[in-house]
Amino acid sequence: ITIPLTLMVMWIPGWFQNITTNLFSSSGNILLGGLFPINDLTANWSQNLGPNSIRCDSINPNGLGLALVMKYTVDEINATPHLLPNVTLGFEIFDTCRQSFIIVKPTMFFLTNGLSENVSVLCNYTDYNARAMAIIGPQTSEMVTIIGKLLGFFMMPQVSYGATSDTFSDKVQYPSFLRTVPSDQWQAAAIVDLLKKFSWNWVAVVGSEDEYGKQGQAEVSSLAADNSICVAYEGLIPVYSDPMPVVLDILDGIYNAKVGVVVVFALPNPSQIFFSQVIQRNMTGVWVASSAWALSDLVISLPNIASIGTVLGFTDNTQKLSLLTSYVTVLFTRMKEEREKGLLWKEDYFPMANPCPSCSNLSPNNISLITQPVLQRTAFNVYRAVYSVAYALHQLLDCNAASCQKGPSTIYPWQLLEVLRNVSFVIKGKRFQFDSDGNPNVGYDVLTWNWKNGTFNFTDIGQFYKTLKINQSLINWYTNSSEVPMSTCSADCESGQVRRVKGFQSCCFDCIDCKEGTFQNQDIQCTLCPQGQWSTVRSTNCTLPTFTFLSWSSYEALGLTVVAVTLIVCQGAVGLLFLHHRGTPLVCAAGANVMCHLQQPLSAMFATVTLSTILGISLQVKSLFTFMKIVCVMEFPEKTPTHLEMVRGPGSWLVVLACCGVQASLCGWFVQQGVSLSVYLSTLKINFVRKFLRCPVDPMVGLGLMLGYNCLLALLSFMCTFMAKKPSRQYNLARDVTFSTLFYCVVWVVFIPIYTGLDEKNKSVAQMVAILFSNTGLVAAYFLPKCYLLLRNPDLNTTEYFRIYLEATPPASEKDQDQ
């Protein structure tokens, strides 16, 4: 054999020299059957008139390439003496054409008794010698559905390199089925994890109307629903009838559903038809490809396929067979040389029709059968399948590195099946084994389709084995923004919001804010806060309340303090001024002495009230009793000597003490009925997160009585003086009383409606303002005129000018003075 120049620089195993040019059969001690889609259907299936009228004459490059992988693997095993020493594996490969009419015949042939062409009907098949020891294939789930149960009846080991339907995990229905590719249940889980990875929850799922597509679509839709992903549209592409009308309806449904991501779980041929129409409609989006078409040349070779957008696909996790290309190159070279020498290529050891008559013309020019990316990524599945049988035979024949203790004629397929289910071996540096359902410990590679400068290539972006790992930086998003596209019915709710579903799809919803006193604990409803806690609008948790106080640094406190200090200074100035002029007629008429006497008792009585409140009440009490004394002078002049003397004497003490006693009683009752701050806090209903804390005003009636009582005294004083005439050539004390008490009453009357409409903090501020205003009014209206007289008109500070108030005698008239 002439070695091509391209291979001379490579290391070539010696066993390459023993390669035979028989592509589809080879004799051996133990025979393996192979089922591969070497050809595609060329006749109209609907016009089938008999069992032999179906024609499959169009070569399927991928199927033929996979068949060559089986030949390569068997030759490699036979060249490995320590695996099956003194035992030679043989093989027979048949075409399935992906048609039920075709696959049944070779399957029955593998089940024939010995080297005959008859299938024996027996009561017990324990010692039945079938022609094949195990079968590699077929590729698709549809074909396994046809022959799987039949092979299961004979307990014939069947190792598929491409059938992924999870139906075959049922060992009751398919007891002899195993595979070297993961089941669609895993693929569906991988697809759903991919959707979750990019937060796509509004998708369409399209499948082919066969076992593979229907099962895969159902698995994806079911898992999607379990993971809060809504399938907006589902469709099946017909396989055995004209698919075009249905495909057009599917595309309409996808468009109307307004989805940005479509999962296509279909075989290559239906996928080709589907995407040809996608291209015609100029539809773009993200297309998630199942393993059946993720590497398919039928789809990749479509004109303008790059216009469809982004394709993310799953393929079986495999390894590259480094010697495969060299092997096939040597094989094709030998076939060409034999053909040039006039040696007609034929399958000498082939009992049935040649699956590929035109393959006799293969040459190194056809090496693309093996170098195509699709085959390079799928060849390892066939390689694993053949090796799993070989390692199981190694155990069953009790082999060591030098020999096998049992002979090939002493074993049966059902015995091989039992060993095969539990076989475990290392292949290309990785351990391989089947689980109890015949599924392998194999995951997926995740890839994307890339177009750059008119060239196409696959780019691996991650893997899936129980969990998904993705390198997003390797993905080129073919979108307007070159960023991850969105595919949601409704935007995600923000923190503190819950979903209110619209219609029947859980992914379509309105976002509702959680109200005060509730928080977002779940996605679908707000939860009430526990007792003693509260929350604000759109909260994700409840908190214990925080109380604020009127701090010294606040603007309100600073303003009130300034006013209070100013008032205190004014009151102090008045006191000092009156003290300096004590004993003068004006000071005596103002009644300051009596109030000075009551200063310490009043301070002791109201020790628990703020300084401004103590001072305000003291001034009010002092002023009111002074007014009562003045009333008698002005309104009842004929009786004033008697009454005024009574008021100025011990009676004035009794009036003041009586009034103070009433107020003290009211204050005592208020204190006795009120609650302490600690009790108030312990019984407070929490419906807030942050609240201004003020001393409890309870009972409110008590506050009203205390304030009302003071207003009553002011009102009585006002009523006794506002109609009084101005005495001639005398100080008008009634004017001071009238205006001061009027101002006091107005302040507190206005205070009531304002107070009831304010919050806790502003209630405190309003009450302090009222106290300051009322006291300021008393100081300004009652004392400032007197201060003005003392400072600016001291000559009027005479007994004569205040006679009516001091002696209860009217001043001398001008006529009397003239006399």
CORTACOR-V904480 format. One record per run of one state. SS is the DSSP state (H for helix, E for strand, - for the rest). FROM is the first residue (numbers start at 1). TO is the last residue. If there is no record, write none. Layout:
[[SS & FROM & TO] [SS & FROM & TO]]
//
This chain:
[[- & 1 & 4] [H & 5 & 8] [- & 9 & 13] [H & 14 & 18] [- & 19 & 24] [E & 25 & 26] [- & 27 & 29] [E & 30 & 36] [- & 37 & 38] [E & 39 & 40] [- & 41 & 44] [H & 45 & 47] [- & 48 & 57] [E & 58 & 59] [- & 60 & 60] [H & 61 & 78] [- & 79 & 88] [E & 89 & 95] [- & 96 & 99] [H & 100 & 110] [- & 111 & 112] [E & 113 & 113] [- & 114 & 129] [E & 130 & 130] [- & 131 & 133] [E & 134 & 136] [- & 137 & 140] [H & 141 & 153] [- & 154 & 156] [E & 157 & 160] [- & 161 & 165] [H & 166 & 169] [- & 170 & 176] [E & 177 & 179] [- & 180 & 183] [H & 184 & 197] [- & 198 & 201] [E & 202 & 208] [- & 209 & 210] [H & 211 & 226] [- & 227 & 229] [E & 230 & 237] [- & 238 & 243] [H & 244 & 257] [- & 258 & 260] [E & 261 & 265] [- & 266 & 267] [H & 268 & 280] [- & 281 & 284] [E & 285 & 289] [- & 290 & 296] [H & 297 & 300] [- & 301 & 304] [H & 305 & 308] [E & 309 & 316] [- & 317 & 323] [H & 324 & 340] [- & 341 & 356] [H & 357 & 361] [- & 362 & 363] [H & 364 & 366] [- & 367 & 367] [H & 368 & 371] [- & 372 & 372] [H & 373 & 396] [- & 397 & 398] [E & 399 & 399] [- & 400 & 403] [E & 404 & 404] [- & 405 & 407] [H & 408 & 410] [- & 411 & 412] [H & 413 & 421] [- & 422 & 423] [E & 424 & 427] [- & 428 & 429] [E & 430 & 434] [- & 435 & 439] [E & 440 & 440] [- & 441 & 443] [E & 444 & 452] [- & 453 & 454] [E & 455 & 464] [- & 465 & 467] [E & 468 & 470] [- & 471 & 471] [H & 472 & 474] [- & 475 & 496] [E & 497 & 501] [- & 502 & 508] [E & 509 & 513] [- & 514 & 517] [E & 518 & 520] [- & 521 & 525] [E & 526 & 528] [- & 529 & 532] [E & 533 & 534] [- & 535 & 542] [E & 543 & 544] [- & 545 & 545] [E & 546 & 548] [- & 549 & 554] [H & 555 & 580] [- & 581 & 584] [H & 585 & 590] [- & 591 & 591] [H & 592 & 597] [- & 598 & 598] [H & 599 & 605] [- & 606 & 610] [H & 611 & 635] [- & 636 & 639] [H & 640 & 648] [- & 649 & 649] [H & 650 & 673] [- & 674 & 676] [H & 677 & 682] [- & 683 & 689] [E & 690 & 692] [- & 693 & 699] [H & 700 & 721] [- & 722 & 732] [H & 733 & 756] [- & 757 & 759] [H & 760 & 792] [- & 793 & 793] [H & 794 & 796] [- & 797 & 802] [H & 803 & 806] [- & 807 & 813] [H & 814 & 818] [- & 819 & 819]]
//
